Amino acid sequence: MRHFGTHGPVNTIDNYVVARTERLDDFIKRIKLGRYIVLFAPRQTGKTTFFQDAITALEAPALQAEDADYFPIQLNFQEYANLAPDAFYTTLAEELPQAINRTLQERGELPAPQLENLLENPGITDNIAMRRFFEKLPTLLVAEEIAAASPPRVVLIIDEFDGIPQTVLSGFLNTLRRIYLSGREIRCPYSVGIIGVKSITQLNYDRSISPFNIQDEFTLPNFTLDQVQELLAQYTEEVGQPFAPDVVEKLYQQTAGQPFLVNRFAQILTEELDIPKTETILMQHFLAAQARLLTERNTNIEHLITNVRRDPRFERTLMRIAFYESNINFTLHNEVISELATYGIIKQGEDGMCQILNPIYLHCIIQAFKPLINGLEDEYLPEDGPIDFTGYITETGQLQMHTLIENFKDFIARAGFRVLQVPDTPQEFVGQYLLFAYLDEFVRMVRATMHLEVPTGRGRTDIIIGHQGRKYIIETKVWRNERAYEAGKQPLAAYLTLEGEREGYYIVFDYRQKSDPRVETDTLEGCTIRSYLIPIVQEVPSHAATQPKA
């Protein structure tokens, strides 16, 4: 039986695999045209699997009989980054012949004596020697008895190209450029595929020596909803266990089709939750899988957190995308936006503005940035209130969400100016971080679940708390003006209707120097909207102004 793969390249024998037919056809078309291509995408999006499929397609008898003989050579620069120039070319001189021999073996061919001599003595000591090696290669790939035959078109594919040492990058690309300009019919390599995380605009070299035309940049997008449906349907066809339609849609919504997350979700649902194979996978199962995914350690989330911690500017940018309605234009000319897009954390929305890729990433980012201890935990509950958070559950098991949020508003007032002294927290996000910490403590104690929902941009974030089959929906925003405050209630009402809930909670953080708390209840589209305007910036008492932060 096959399984959903989350470790390295996948294949149709062992794994359920999305067929990216249109993208693959486009990639092959560019190779046949002799293009030099950059395939870039964030890590764990299926790049290696994709180019391996491309190589398989190149060697298919139908394609070989169609026009020319294609001879793929695969290299990987992952371990090259710290090599000096002479060590780089020494290593290349060893691994390039090995790659050629692998292709010959896969084709059931033996190297002719002259080719064998070249592979044993490649003479690659620098970029110029590399060019001369490639000039000799094509004719030697043709057996002597059919010397009149056209030499094969060599396709050089380099995975993990980001690992190329900076000291050799300019010369290496200069040589590729010279080969590229030598003429489409005679050049070797005929086509080049560079696979990495960075696009050519992010590689650190002199753009004037680039052998790539901008139209040869090649992106590998995340899965579409149709592709997620296709992937899960393979499992159902093989095992007989169906997914409820709303589970498939929610899985796509939460992951935005990110390949690792899609497969990890499916892996948990089909292998780890012990759901009988005779039962349909339902929303309750999805929520259990989601709770596990949000709390586990895996390579994808670890990479995400490592990358967002690289630069202090990333936190402010991401939080502004998530919570503020001051839209940020998506432009790769901006270093911060370009880096976050390269890491697969943000994307361009339909309106051209930045969006965090998916709710799972946003949840993990917030958890990573909010302080483990904020110093205000003892203030969560009032002296005359419940002993602990279980006091906010009724005898019938319902969460008293209105009272819980009312207490959060009062907690901010009780803490006063100290909320602005939470360590390692930008003041413009402290309200949101404290809310997440407060709700984290609550859901842990009452054994509920908490996750985020779309949309992840445009200044609003929806928090969903699940408990005993019920959903409690909280929308958070930042105060802009009175009109925006009122307008923000309508999307919440629409979302409640969509989710089949009749009551929602609207929390607006006010960072103005002077503002008053507000609690309101409205009825919109048959839904009850409970609104809370919570001032964050409070005046520091004179006696405390000179005291050091706790």
N, C-alpha and C positions, 0 to 999 in steps of 0.2 A: 504494500500500500504506500502511496506517495504521501508527502507531508508538506506543510508550508515552511519554506526555507527562510532563515534569518541569519545564516552564517555563510557569508561568501557567495560566489556565483551559484545559480540554481540551474537545473536541467530538467527536461521533461520526463526523464526516467525516474528520478527520485522526488521531484517536486511538482507542485501545481505552479504553472508559469503563465504569466500574461504574455500573449503574442502581440508585440508592438509592430505589427506588420507594416503599417504606413511609414513609421519612422525608419524601419529597417530598409524598406524599398527606397526611401529617400537617400539614406546613407550609401547604399549600394550604387545608386544612380550617380552620386557624386564621385565615387571611386572610379566608376567606368568612364567618367569624364576627365579623370586624371587630376582631380582636385586635391589640394592639401587642406585637410579638415581638422578642426579642433572640436572634439566632443567634450563638453564640460557640463558638470552637474555636481551637486553636493554629494558627500559620501553616503553610501548605502542607498543609492537610488537606482541601482541596477546597471551601472556603466559597464562593468567587466562582463556581466552576462550578455549585455547588448553587443559588445564588440566581438565576443566569442561566437554569437549567433551570426554576426556579419561575416566572420571568417568561414564559418560552416557554409553559409550561402555562397561565398565566393568560390568555394571548392566543389559546389554541387555540379554534377555532370551537365545539367541543363544550362547553367550559366557558362560553363567552360565551352560547351558546344555552340553557344549563341554567337560569340565573337572571338575573344582572345582568351588565352590561358593566363589566369591570374595566380601569382605565386605569393602567398602571404607570409610575412616574417613578423613574429611577435617579440617585442622587447618590453621590459618593465624597469623603470628607473627608480623604483621605490627606495632602494638601498644606496642610491648614488649620491645623495645630497651632500655628504661631507667629504667627497673625494676631491683630491687635487686634480688639476687638468691631466697630468700624465697618468695618474691612477684611473681616471675616468676612461681615457681612451684605451688603456691596457685592459680594463674590464670589458669595455665594448668589443675589443678585438677577440676576447674569449667568448663572450655571450652571443655575438652576432652569428659566428659560424655554427654555434650550437643550435640557434634558432632556425637557421637554414637547414641543418641536418634533420631537425624535428619535422619540418615540413616535408622533406624528401622521404622520410620514413613513413609518414602518414599517407603519402601518395604511392608508397610501395616502390620507390625509385632509389637507385644507388648513384652516388656522385661519380661523374666521369673523372678520369685521372687528373685533367687540368683543373677541374673544379675542386677536387679533393686537395690538390696542391695549394690552391688559393685559400681554401678554408683552414689548412694547416699553417699557412704563412700569410695571414691577412695583411700584415704590415700597417695596421691602423695605429698611428702614433699621434695624430692630430686631426683636425677637421678636413684639411686638404687631402691627407692620406685616406680618410674615410670616403671622400668623393671619388678618388681614383679606384678604391675597392669596388664601389658601386658601378663605376664605368665598365669594369671588367666582368661583373657578375652576370648580366643577362645572357650573353651568348654561351657562357659556360654552363648554364642551366639546361641547354638543349643537348640531347644525346648526340654523339658524333655521327651515328648512322642516319640521323635526320637533321643534319646541320643546316639544310636549306630551310627548315621550318622557322617561323617567326619566333623570336625569343619570348618567353612569358613576360607579362607585365608584373613587375614586383610591387607589392603593396606592403609598405612598412607601417606597422601599427605599434605605437609606443604607449603603454599604460603607465599611470602614475608619473606623467611627464613633469609634474610639479617638483619631482625629486632631482631634476637635473641641476648640477652645481651652477651657481651664478657665474663662476669664473669661466665656464665653457659655453654658456648660453649664447652669447653673441656670435661666436665663431661657428657654433653648431647650426644656428639658424641662417647665418650668412651662406653656409654651404648648401643648405636646403634651398635657399633662394636661387643660388646659381644653378642648381640642378633643375629647379622648376622652370627657369627661363631658358633652359637649353633646348626645349622643343618637346611637345607632348608625346610624339611618337617614339622618340629615342631615349628619353630620360629614364634614369633608374635612381631612386624609386619612382615608379610611374605615378603612384598616389601615396600620400602619407596621411595617417590618422593619428592624431595626438589626443590622448584621453587623460583628463585630469579634472581637478576641482575648479581651477581658475580658467576663465575665458582668456582669449588672447589679449584683450584690453587690460587684463590684470597682470599679465606676465611682465616682468621687469626687464624690458629690452628696448632698444632703439626701434621705434615703430617703422622707420624707413627701411629696415632690413627684413621686415616680416615677409615670409613667403605666402602669407594668407590674405586672401581677399575677404572683406567683411562678410560677404554672403556665404562664406564657407565655415563660419562659426555655426556649430551644430549643438542645439540644446536637447536634453532628454527630460521631458516633463514628467511630473508625477502621474500616477494612474488616473484615468477618468472614472466616473461612476460606472460607465458601461464596462470598463476593464476590471473594476473591482467585482462587479456582478459576474463577469466571465470567470474570474479566478475562483470565486466561491462556488460557482456552479460546477466547476470541475470536481471539487470535493463532493458535492451533493450527488453528482452522477456516479461517482466511484463508490461512495459509502452508503448513499441513500438518505442521509440526514440533511434536511433542508434548513435554510436560514429564513426566519420571518423577514418579509420585505422591509419593515421599518428598522430591523437590525442592520441590514445591508446599507440602507441610506444613512443611518446614524454612524456606522463605522466609517463610511466615506466622509461624512461631515466632520467627524472628530479628527480624522487623519489628513484630510485634504488630499487623499490618494498617495501620501508618502509611502513608497514601497515597503520599507522596513516596518513601519508602524502597521500597515495593512496586514502584512504577513504575521507580525507578532500578535496582533489582535486575534487573527484567525487561529494561530497556534494555541493561544490560551483557551479559546472557545472549543476547539476540537480535540485538544490533547490534555489539558491541565485541569479543567473544571469537572471532569468525570460526569458529563451530561450523557445519559443513555443514548446510544445511537438511534434508538427508535423514536426519540423525542425531537421536536422542532427546536432549534436554537432561538430563544425568545429574548425580549428586551431585558428581562430580569437577569438572564445569563450575560448579556452584553454589559450591563452595569457592573456585574461582579468582575468581568474581565477588565473593564475600564479601571476599576478601583485597584486591581492588581498591577496594571500597567503603569498607573500614576505613581505607585509607591516603590516599584522594583528598580534595581540598577540594571541597565543594559547599555550596550556600547553606543547606541544611537543617542540616548539621553545624556550619557556621560560626555560624548563629543559636544553635544549642544551646550551643556553647562560650562564645559571648559572653554568653548569659543566665546560665549557671552561674557565671560569673566576676563577676557584678554584686554579689554579697553574700557575704562570707566564711562566713556561716552555711550557705549552700547546700552547700558542700563537706562539712562535718561531717554535715549531715542526710543527704545522698546516700550517703556512705560508711557511715553507721550503718544505713541501709536495706539496703545491699548486703552488709555483712559482719557486722553484729551481730544477735543474736537478740532484742534488746530492741525489740520491734515498736513502730512509730510509728503512732499512730492517724491515719487520713486525715480531716482536718477542715479545711474551707475557712475556718473562723473563725481559724485560725492563719495569720499573715502569710506565713511561710516556705513552708508547705505550699500555701497558695493561690497564691503566685507560681510555684512549681515546677510546679503543675498547669496554670496558665495558659500556661506556656511549653511544655506538652506533654512534660515530662520524667518526671513521675510520674503514677500513676493509683491508683485505689482497687482493692485486691484483693478477692477474693470474701469474705474474712474482715473486710473493713472497714479493713485496714491499708494502709500505703503500699507501693507497688511501683514501681521504676524501669520505665518503659514497655516497654523492650525491650533485649535483650542488646547490640545495636549501640550504643545510646546509652550503656549502662554502660561498654562498652569505650572509647568515645571520651572519656567523662568521666574515666575513670582515666588515660588517656593525657594528657589536658589537665592534670590535677592533679599527676601525678608529676613530680619535678624532671627537667629535661633532663640535668643532670649532678648526681649525688648525692655525688661526692667519694670514693666507695668502690669505684669500678670496678676499680682495681688489686688489690683484695682478692678479686675473684670467684674466681680460681683459686689453689689452694695452691702453694707453692713446689715441692713434690715431686709435683705432679699434671701433667695434660696441659698443653701449651703454650698451646692455645686450646680453644674449645668443640668443635671437630671431634673432639677426643679422646673425646667421649662418644657417638660413633657406632661401632658394631661393623663388622667387615669385611663383614658381609652387609647393612649399611645400616640396622640397627635402632638406635633411640635407647636409650641406657642411662639411662632416666629415673630409675630408683632411685638410681643413682650420682650423677646430676645434682642431684637433690633433696637427697641426703645431703650433697653439697658445699655446697648453699645453706645448709643448717642449720649446717654448719661455718663458712661465710662469715660468718653472723650472729655466731657465737661469736668468730671472728677479729677482726671489726670492733669487737666489744664495745660499750662505752658510746657509741662514735661514731655508731652507728645513730640515736641520739636527737639527734644534731646535724646531721642532714641538713637543709639549708636549706629554709625555706618549706614544711615538712611537719608537720602535726599528729602528735604522738607516737603517738596511738592508732591511726594508720593506716600508720605507717612500715614495718611488716613487709610489708603488702600491696603498698605502692608499690615496695619493694625487690624483692619477688618478681617483679612485672611488669617492672621494669627489667632484672632478671637474665634472665628468660625472653625478653624482647624481644631482648636481645643474642644469646642462644643461637639463637633461631629465625632471626634475620637471618644469622648466620654459617653455619648448617647448611642454609639455604634451606628451612626449614619454614614452616608457617603457625600462627597462634595467634588464637583468638577465644573469646568467652564463650558459654555456653549458659544456658538457663533451668534453674531459676528464678533471677530477678534479685533476689529479695527473700528474706525469712525468714532472713537471716543466712548464706546459703551462696551461693557463686559457683563455677561450674564452668568451668575453663579447659580448652580443647581444643587440643592441639597436633597438627597433621597433618603426616605425613612419609611419602612413598612409599606412599601408600594406607593407612597405618595411623593410628589415632587413639589419642592418649595423654590420658587424662582425669584431671585434677587437681581435687580439691575443696578449697576453702579456707574456713575458719571461724575464729572467735575463741573462745578458751577461756571457758567459763562455769562448768562444774563437771564432775566425773568422769562423772556420769550422762549429761550432754549430749554429752560427748566420745565416749562409747561409742555413744550412740544415733545420732550423726552418721554412723557407718559404714554403717548399714543403707540409707539413701537412696542412697548412692554405689553400693552393691552392686546395688540395683534399677536404677539408671540404667545401670550397666555392662551388665547383662543386656539392657536395652532397646536399647542401642547395639551389642550383639553383641561386646563386649569382655570379656576375662577378668581383666584386671588394672587396678587403679586406685590413685590416690595421694591421700592424705588429709592435708592440711597444716593444722594448728591453731596459730594464733599465741597465745602466752600473754603477756599484758601485766601479770601480777601482779609484785609486787616480788620475790618469791622463788619460783622454780620450777626444775625440772630438765628438761633435754631428754629426749625419749623417742622411740625408734624401735621400731615393732611391726609384725608381719605377722599377719594374720588371714585365714581363709577363710570367706566368707559367701555362701550361695546359689551355691556353685561358683566364686566369684570371689575372687581374691587382693587383699586390701586392705593396702597398705603405708601405715602411719600415721607421721606426724612431728609431735611436739609441740615447738615452737620458742619458747623464751623470748626476749623482746625487751628487757625492762627489765633492764639490768645495772648494777651499781654502778660509779659513777665513781671511778677511782683518786684518792687524796688529792692526788697531785702534779698531777693534771690538772683538779681541781675548779675552780681559779681561772683556768685558761687560757681565752682567748676562743675562741668557736666558729670552726671553719675556714670 
